[in-house]
Every structure is written in C-alpha cells, then in structure tokens.
Amino acid sequence: MWTLQGLGGPLLLILAVQFLIAFAYALLVVFRVMGRDYQAAVICAGFGGFSMGATPTAMANMAAVTQTYGPAERAFLILPLVSGFFVDITNSLVIQSFISWLG
C-alpha cells in the first residue's frame, strides 16, 4: 500500500487533464461535426462517457440526458456502432502489435 501512496496526486492530475481534453474535444469538434442540435448534444454526452470509461458508460450518460429532455434515436444508433467498431479495431491492432513484438 505504501508504494501506491505517492500516486494519488499524479493520478488525479492525469484524470483532470483527460477530462478537460475530452470536454474541449466534445464541445469544439464532436458537437459541431454532428450538427449542433439536440442529437449532437446527446452524442456529446455519450462521447464523454466513452472517453472516460467505455461504451456502457456512454449509453448510461445518453440515457440520463434523454430521460430528462426526450428521445434521441440517431444518437443511440450512431454511438454504440462507432464505439464498438473503434474498440474492436483498436484491440485487434494492439494484440497484433504485441504478438509481433513478442515473437
């Protein structure tokens, strides 16, 4: 436990920087590219969940927004497909890289 004691501050700093970068990217890029409307706002909520966790977190964020402000069918179609595709492709590339590096 004492070996992890000094990591609290750096981990919080990394988390804060990751949050700020994800927030800025969602606001400045994702919202504008997706059309600057309600659907884009819901996708930004999902992007925030995905960038800080995984696809289920993104779905929970989008569900929370749509329970308050109404449905957003396009957002619930786009984000799971794109995030699942991104995770699958990235995972396969990382695995292939490690296999070629090790053997």
C-alpha positions as CSV (number, residue, x, y, z in Angstrom):
1,M,0.0,0.0,0.0
2,W,2.9,2.4,0.8
3,T,4.2,2.0,-2.7
4,L,0.9,3.5,-4.1
5,Q,0.8,6.3,-1.6
6,G,2.5,8.8,-3.7
7,L,0.5,8.1,-6.9
8,G,-2.8,9.8,-5.7
9,G,-1.8,13.3,-6.8
10,P,-0.4,12.3,-10.3
11,L,-3.5,10.1,-10.9
12,L,-5.8,13.0,-10.1
13,L,-3.9,15.3,-12.3
14,I,-4.0,12.8,-15.2
15,L,-7.8,12.4,-14.7
16,A,-8.3,16.1,-14.6
17,V,-6.3,16.7,-17.8
18,Q,-8.1,13.8,-19.6
19,F,-11.5,15.3,-18.6
20,L,-10.5,18.7,-19.8
21,I,-9.3,17.4,-23.2
22,A,-12.3,15.2,-23.7
23,F,-14.7,18.1,-22.7
24,A,-13.0,20.5,-25.1
25,Y,-13.0,17.9,-27.9
26,A,-16.6,17.2,-27.4
27,L,-17.6,20.8,-27.3
28,L,-15.4,22.1,-30.1
29,V,-15.3,19.1,-32.5
30,V,-18.0,16.5,-31.9
31,F,-20.9,18.9,-31.3
32,R,-20.1,20.9,-34.4
33,V,-19.4,17.9,-36.7
34,M,-22.6,16.1,-35.6
35,G,-24.8,19.1,-36.5
36,R,-25.1,21.5,-33.5
37,D,-28.6,20.2,-32.5
38,Y,-30.1,18.1,-29.7
39,Q,-28.9,14.8,-31.3
40,A,-25.4,16.3,-31.3
41,A,-25.7,17.2,-27.6
42,V,-26.8,13.6,-26.7
43,I,-23.9,12.2,-28.8
44,C,-21.5,14.6,-26.8
45,A,-22.9,13.2,-23.6
46,G,-22.1,9.7,-24.9
47,F,-18.7,10.7,-26.1
48,G,-18.0,12.0,-22.6
49,G,-18.9,8.6,-21.1
50,F,-16.9,6.8,-23.7
51,S,-13.8,8.9,-23.3
52,M,-13.8,8.5,-19.5
53,G,-14.8,4.8,-19.5
54,A,-16.4,2.5,-22.0
55,T,-19.4,2.1,-24.2
56,P,-21.8,1.2,-21.3
57,T,-20.8,4.4,-19.6
58,A,-21.6,6.3,-22.8
59,M,-25.0,4.6,-23.0
60,A,-25.8,5.5,-19.4
61,N,-24.9,9.1,-20.0
62,M,-27.1,9.3,-23.1
63,A,-30.0,7.6,-21.2
64,A,-29.7,10.1,-18.4
65,V,-29.9,13.0,-20.9
66,T,-32.8,11.5,-22.9
67,Q,-34.8,10.7,-19.8
68,T,-34.8,14.4,-18.9
69,Y,-35.0,16.0,-22.4
70,G,-36.6,13.5,-24.7
71,P,-35.6,10.7,-27.1
72,A,-32.6,10.8,-29.5
73,E,-32.8,7.8,-31.7
74,R,-30.0,8.8,-34.0
75,A,-27.6,9.2,-31.1
76,F,-28.4,5.7,-29.8
77,L,-27.8,4.2,-33.2
78,I,-24.5,6.1,-34.0
79,L,-22.6,5.9,-30.8
80,P,-22.7,2.2,-30.0
81,L,-21.8,1.3,-33.6
82,V,-18.9,3.7,-33.8
83,S,-17.5,3.0,-30.4
84,G,-17.9,-0.8,-30.8
85,F,-16.1,-0.6,-34.1
86,F,-13.4,1.6,-32.8
87,V,-12.8,-0.6,-29.8
88,D,-12.7,-3.8,-31.9
89,I,-10.3,-2.4,-34.5
90,T,-8.0,-0.8,-31.9
91,N,-8.0,-4.0,-29.8
92,S,-7.1,-6.2,-32.8
93,L,-4.3,-3.8,-33.8
94,V,-2.9,-3.7,-30.2
95,I,-3.0,-7.5,-29.9
96,Q,-1.3,-8.0,-33.3
97,S,1.4,-5.5,-32.3
98,F,2.1,-7.3,-29.1
99,I,2.3,-10.7,-30.8
100,S,4.7,-9.4,-33.4
101,W,6.8,-7.7,-30.8
102,L,7.0,-10.8,-28.6
103,G,7.5,-13.4,-31.2
